[in-house]
Amino acid sequence: MTPAQFLAQMQREEIAPAYLFLGSEGYQRARCRTALLDTMLRAEDREEGVSRHDLGQESLAEVIDDARALSLFASRRVLLISNAEAALPRQKGDEDDSDGESAEDGAALLAAYLKDPSPGVVLLFDAQRYDFEGDERKKLERVGKFYAAIRETVEMRRIPAEEARAEAKSLAKKAGVTIEPTALELLVESLGADLARVAVEIEKLSLYAGSGRTISAEHISLLVPDARATTIFILVNALGRRDRARGLEILDTLCRDGEYLPLALTFLSTQFRLALAARVAGLRSSQQVQGHFSKAGVPMWGSRAEQVYQTMSRFTKEQLEKALELVFQADRDLRSARPDDRIVMERFVLELTA
């Protein structure tokens, strides 16, 4: 089940006796947990109606005992159970395998409980230690298998960058903040499309901006801690517009902050390659750029397409090819013995914008 499907169930008030939240994504997890509590309990019932358990410190048997217990003060209850992974039996080769049998007994108790669950009680098991990608996927599958008795599993997968941008735009609108497209892109990318962190930063930006003020990329770099290292995006955009003065200004900031300059060249290389491909394809608008690359399987959102189109418009085909040569030369010079990075990059900017 996806988070969207879970939220739809909450709107219909279709409540299962137990849920398993599987995966590390935090923003959707918080939304789903809040939706469950709002559906199950009134605000005045939260204190008595919510119980918290940690399977790193308690056993499944203790959780089931609490679920079976009657409450004199709450007719409906939600048990929030964290560290669901800790209930699994240890695999062979672990230092301590003494709790393996009790863990299996706990799984059996859970399965027996779900055949006859307590009315008005919902168990929410939260397993967020592992992700769906890489080597952790097998561990996550093992968690899902252990909790197979729970029919309603909500997969908290990482949100794709495009969906993260759309959600960030919606969050900004709700917060009453106007964020420039380039600034919104910078915010999402600098925070790794982690919407939980994006939501926090948008709230901070709304307090800073107040009413009637527009947030620019410079504001993002100034106010968002992780975005300070991404001032390179502003440099890439300036050079893509052949703005020499702005490029040198941002380069000065990067040098003073001790940023890793080869990373800027990596982004520039991608920008110029996309612009060259767009020019060769004869594209005439940012909409055509977005459609062309999306069909080719290259992720391309609106503001990114506009950047590529601007770069394509400012450089001829020959100049784009020359730009890629300059990127190669600057990258080579930065890797030479004891280079002066600032001189290398200033020469690069001057030649690129000549």
C-alpha positions as CSV (number, residue, x, y, z in Angstrom):
1,M,0.0,0.0,0.0
2,T,1.2,3.5,-0.8
3,P,0.9,6.4,1.6
4,A,-1.7,8.0,-0.7
5,Q,-3.8,4.8,-0.5
6,F,-3.5,4.8,3.3
7,L,-4.6,8.4,3.5
8,A,-7.6,7.6,1.3
9,Q,-8.5,4.8,3.7
10,M,-8.3,7.2,6.7
11,Q,-10.7,9.7,4.9
12,R,-13.1,6.8,4.4
13,E,-12.6,5.8,8.1
14,E,-11.6,2.3,7.1
15,I,-9.5,1.3,10.0
16,A,-7.6,-2.0,10.2
17,P,-6.5,-3.5,13.6
18,A,-2.8,-3.2,12.7
19,Y,-0.5,-1.5,10.3
20,L,3.2,-1.8,9.4
21,F,5.1,1.3,8.2
22,L,8.0,0.0,6.2
23,G,10.9,2.2,4.9
24,S,12.9,5.2,5.9
25,E,11.0,8.2,4.3
26,G,9.9,10.5,7.1
27,Y,7.5,13.1,5.6
28,Q,4.8,10.7,4.4
29,R,5.3,8.6,7.6
30,A,4.4,11.7,9.7
31,R,1.4,12.5,7.6
32,C,0.1,9.0,7.7
33,R,0.6,8.7,11.5
34,T,-1.1,12.0,12.1
35,A,-4.0,10.9,9.8
36,L,-4.5,7.7,11.8
37,L,-4.5,9.5,15.1
38,D,-6.9,12.2,13.8
39,T,-9.3,9.5,12.5
40,M,-9.2,7.3,15.6
41,L,-9.1,9.9,18.4
42,R,-10.4,13.3,19.2
43,A,-7.9,15.9,20.5
44,E,-9.1,15.6,24.1
45,D,-8.7,11.7,23.9
46,R,-5.0,11.8,22.9
47,E,-3.5,11.7,26.3
48,E,-5.3,8.5,27.4
49,G,-5.8,7.0,24.0
50,V,-2.2,6.8,22.8
51,S,0.3,4.3,24.2
52,R,4.0,4.2,23.1
53,H,6.2,1.1,23.0
54,D,9.7,0.5,21.9
55,L,10.5,-3.0,20.8
56,G,14.2,-2.3,21.4
57,Q,13.3,-2.4,25.1
58,E,10.1,-4.4,25.2
59,S,8.9,-7.7,23.8
60,L,6.0,-8.3,21.4
61,A,4.3,-10.2,24.2
62,E,4.2,-7.0,26.3
63,V,2.7,-5.1,23.4
64,I,0.0,-7.7,22.9
65,D,-0.7,-7.7,26.6
66,D,-1.3,-3.9,26.5
67,A,-3.5,-4.3,23.4
68,R,-5.6,-6.8,25.3
69,A,-5.9,-4.7,28.4
70,L,-9.1,-2.7,28.9
71,S,-9.0,1.0,29.5
72,L,-11.4,2.8,31.9
73,F,-10.6,6.1,30.3
74,A,-10.5,5.5,26.5
75,S,-12.9,3.5,24.3
76,R,-10.5,3.8,21.3
77,R,-6.8,3.4,21.5
78,V,-3.7,3.6,19.2
79,L,-0.5,1.8,20.1
80,L,2.6,3.4,18.5
81,I,5.3,0.8,18.4
82,S,8.7,2.0,17.3
83,N,11.9,-0.1,16.4
84,A,9.8,-2.9,14.9
85,E,12.9,-4.4,13.5
86,A,14.2,-5.2,16.9
87,A,11.6,-7.9,17.4
88,L,13.1,-10.1,14.7
89,P,15.0,-13.2,15.8
90,R,18.7,-12.9,15.4
91,Q,20.3,-14.6,12.4
92,K,22.9,-17.3,12.6
93,G,26.3,-15.8,13.3
94,D,25.1,-13.0,15.5
95,E,26.9,-12.7,18.8
96,D,23.8,-13.3,20.9
97,D,21.1,-15.7,19.6
98,S,19.5,-16.3,22.9
99,D,16.4,-14.3,22.1
100,G,15.6,-16.0,18.8
101,E,13.0,-18.4,20.3
102,S,11.2,-15.7,22.2
103,A,11.1,-13.5,19.1
104,E,9.4,-16.3,17.1
105,D,7.0,-16.8,20.0
106,G,6.2,-13.0,19.8
107,A,5.4,-13.3,16.1
108,A,3.1,-16.2,16.8
109,L,1.4,-14.2,19.6
110,L,0.9,-11.3,17.1
111,A,-0.6,-13.6,14.5
112,A,-3.0,-15.1,17.1
113,Y,-4.0,-11.6,18.3
114,L,-4.9,-10.4,14.8
115,K,-7.3,-13.3,14.4
116,D,-9.3,-11.8,17.2
117,P,-8.1,-8.2,17.8
118,S,-9.4,-6.0,20.6
119,P,-12.2,-3.7,19.4
120,G,-11.3,-0.1,19.1
121,V,-7.5,-0.7,19.3
122,V,-5.1,-0.1,16.5
123,L,-1.4,-1.3,16.5
124,L,1.0,0.8,14.4
125,F,4.4,-0.9,14.0
126,D,7.0,1.4,12.7
127,A,10.1,0.0,10.9
128,Q,12.2,2.9,9.6
129,R,15.8,1.6,10.1
130,Y,16.1,0.2,6.5
131,D,15.4,1.6,3.1
132,F,14.1,-0.1,-0.1
133,E,17.3,0.5,-2.0
134,G,20.7,-1.2,-2.1
135,D,21.7,-3.9,0.4
136,E,19.1,-2.8,2.9
137,R,16.3,-4.1,0.7
138,K,16.8,-7.7,1.8
139,K,16.7,-6.7,5.5
140,L,13.5,-4.8,4.8
141,E,12.0,-7.9,3.1
142,R,12.9,-9.9,6.2
143,V,11.0,-7.4,8.4
144,G,8.0,-7.7,6.1
145,K,8.1,-11.5,6.2
146,F,8.3,-11.5,10.0
147,Y,5.2,-9.3,10.2
148,A,3.3,-11.1,7.5
149,A,0.3,-11.5,9.8
150,I,-0.3,-7.7,9.4
151,R,-2.2,-7.3,6.2
152,E,-1.9,-3.6,5.9
153,T,1.7,-2.7,5.1
154,V,2.4,0.9,4.0
155,E,5.7,1.3,2.0
156,M,7.5,4.5,2.9
157,R,9.6,4.8,-0.2
158,R,11.8,7.8,-1.0
159,I,9.8,10.4,-2.9
160,P,11.0,11.0,-6.5
161,A,12.6,14.4,-7.0
162,E,9.8,15.6,-9.3
163,E,7.1,14.7,-6.8
164,A,9.2,16.4,-4.1
165,R,9.3,19.6,-6.0
166,A,5.6,19.6,-6.6
167,E,4.9,18.9,-2.9
168,A,7.4,21.6,-1.9
169,K,5.6,24.1,-4.1
170,S,2.3,23.1,-2.4
171,L,3.9,23.6,1.0
172,A,5.2,27.0,0.1
173,K,1.8,28.0,-1.1
174,K,0.2,26.9,2.1
175,A,2.8,28.8,4.1
176,G,2.0,31.9,2.1
177,V,5.5,32.1,0.7
178,T,6.5,33.0,-2.9
179,I,9.7,31.1,-3.9
180,E,11.3,31.6,-7.2
181,P,11.4,28.4,-9.4
182,T,15.3,28.4,-9.3
183,A,15.2,28.9,-5.5
184,L,12.7,26.1,-5.1
185,E,14.8,23.8,-7.2
186,L,17.9,24.7,-5.1
187,L,16.0,24.1,-1.8
188,V,14.8,20.6,-2.9
189,E,18.1,19.5,-4.4
190,S,20.3,20.7,-1.6
191,L,18.2,18.8,0.9
192,G,18.2,15.6,-1.2
193,A,14.4,15.8,-1.9
194,D,13.9,15.0,1.8
195,L,10.4,16.5,2.3
196,A,10.5,16.4,6.1
197,R,13.5,18.7,6.0
198,V,12.1,20.8,3.2
199,A,8.9,21.4,5.2
200,V,10.9,22.6,8.1
201,E,13.0,25.0,6.0
202,I,9.9,26.4,4.2
203,E,8.4,27.2,7.6
204,K,11.6,29.0,8.6
205,L,11.6,30.9,5.3
206,S,8.0,32.0,5.8
207,L,9.0,33.5,9.2
208,Y,11.9,35.2,7.6
209,A,10.0,36.5,4.5
210,G,6.8,37.7,6.2
211,S,4.2,38.9,3.8
212,G,4.8,40.2,0.2
213,R,8.4,39.1,0.0
214,T,9.8,36.7,-2.6
215,I,12.4,34.1,-1.7
216,S,15.4,33.9,-4.1
217,A,18.2,31.5,-4.6
218,E,20.4,33.8,-2.6
219,H,18.0,33.6,0.4
220,I,18.1,29.8,0.2
221,S,21.9,29.8,0.2
222,L,21.9,32.2,3.2
223,L,19.2,30.7,5.4
224,V,19.2,26.9,4.6
225,P,22.3,25.3,6.2
226,D,22.8,22.5,3.7
227,A,22.2,24.9,0.8
228,R,25.2,27.0,1.7
229,A,27.4,24.4,0.0
230,T,25.2,24.6,-3.1
231,T,26.0,28.1,-4.1
232,I,27.5,26.4,-7.1
233,F,24.0,26.1,-8.5
234,I,23.8,29.9,-8.7
235,L,27.3,29.9,-10.4
236,V,26.1,27.4,-12.9
237,N,23.0,29.5,-13.7
238,A,25.0,32.7,-14.0
239,L,27.5,31.1,-16.4
240,G,24.7,29.5,-18.3
241,R,23.4,33.1,-18.9
242,R,27.0,34.2,-19.8
243,D,26.7,36.7,-16.9
244,R,30.5,37.3,-16.3
245,A,30.1,39.8,-13.4
246,R,27.7,37.6,-11.4
247,G,29.8,34.5,-12.1
248,L,33.0,36.1,-10.7
249,E,31.0,37.4,-7.7
250,I,29.7,33.9,-6.9
251,L,33.1,32.4,-7.6
252,D,34.6,34.8,-5.0
253,T,32.0,33.6,-2.5
254,L,32.8,29.9,-3.2
255,C,36.5,30.5,-2.8
256,R,36.1,32.3,0.5
257,D,33.8,29.6,1.8
258,G,36.3,26.9,0.8
259,E,33.8,25.0,-1.4
260,Y,34.8,22.1,-3.6
261,L,35.2,23.7,-7.0
262,P,35.4,20.6,-9.2
263,L,31.8,19.9,-8.2
264,A,30.8,23.2,-10.0
265,L,32.5,21.9,-13.1
266,T,30.5,18.7,-12.9
267,F,27.2,20.6,-12.9
268,L,28.4,22.9,-15.7
269,S,29.4,19.9,-17.8
270,T,25.9,18.5,-17.5
271,Q,24.3,21.9,-18.3
272,F,26.4,22.4,-21.5
273,R,25.9,18.8,-22.7
274,L,22.1,19.1,-22.3
275,A,22.1,22.5,-24.0
276,L,24.2,21.2,-26.9
277,A,21.8,18.2,-27.3
278,A,18.9,20.6,-27.3
279,R,20.5,22.8,-29.9
280,V,21.3,19.9,-32.2
281,A,17.7,18.7,-31.8
282,G,16.5,22.1,-32.9
283,L,14.3,22.8,-29.8
284,R,12.7,26.2,-29.7
285,S,11.2,26.5,-26.2
286,S,11.7,25.3,-22.6
287,Q,8.5,23.2,-23.1
288,Q,10.0,21.5,-26.0
289,V,13.2,20.9,-24.0
290,Q,11.3,19.4,-21.2
291,G,9.3,17.1,-23.5
292,H,12.3,16.1,-25.5
293,F,14.4,14.9,-22.6
294,S,11.5,13.4,-20.7
295,K,10.7,11.2,-23.7
296,A,14.4,10.2,-23.8
297,G,14.2,9.1,-20.1
298,V,16.2,12.1,-18.7
299,P,14.4,13.6,-15.7
300,M,13.5,17.2,-16.6
301,W,11.3,19.5,-14.6
302,G,10.1,22.9,-15.7
303,S,12.7,25.2,-14.1
304,R,15.5,22.9,-15.2
305,A,14.2,23.0,-18.7
306,E,14.2,26.8,-18.6
307,Q,17.8,26.8,-17.5
308,V,18.9,24.5,-20.3
309,Y,16.9,26.6,-22.8
310,Q,18.6,29.8,-21.6
311,T,22.0,28.3,-21.9
312,M,21.2,27.0,-25.4
313,S,19.9,30.5,-26.4
314,R,23.0,32.3,-25.2
315,F,25.6,30.0,-26.8
316,T,26.0,28.8,-30.4
317,K,26.7,25.2,-31.2
318,E,30.4,26.0,-31.6
319,Q,30.5,27.9,-28.3
320,L,28.8,25.0,-26.5
321,E,31.4,22.6,-27.9
322,K,34.1,25.1,-26.8
323,A,32.5,25.4,-23.4
324,L,32.8,21.6,-22.9
325,E,36.5,21.8,-23.9
326,L,37.0,24.6,-21.3
327,V,35.3,22.5,-18.6
328,F,37.7,19.6,-19.4
329,Q,40.8,21.9,-19.3
330,A,39.7,23.5,-16.1
331,D,39.1,20.1,-14.5
332,R,42.5,18.9,-15.6
333,D,44.2,22.0,-14.3
334,L,42.5,21.7,-10.9
335,R,43.9,18.1,-10.7
336,S,47.4,19.2,-11.4
337,A,50.1,19.5,-8.8
338,R,49.4,22.3,-6.3
339,P,47.1,24.4,-8.5
340,D,45.7,27.7,-7.5
341,D,42.0,26.8,-7.8
342,R,40.9,30.4,-7.8
343,I,43.1,31.4,-10.8
344,V,42.1,28.3,-12.7
345,M,38.4,29.0,-12.2
346,E,38.7,32.8,-12.9
347,R,40.4,32.0,-16.2
348,F,37.7,29.5,-17.0
349,V,34.9,32.1,-16.3
350,L,36.7,34.8,-18.4
351,E,37.2,32.5,-21.4
352,L,33.7,31.1,-21.1
353,T,32.0,34.5,-21.1
354,A,34.3,36.1,-23.6
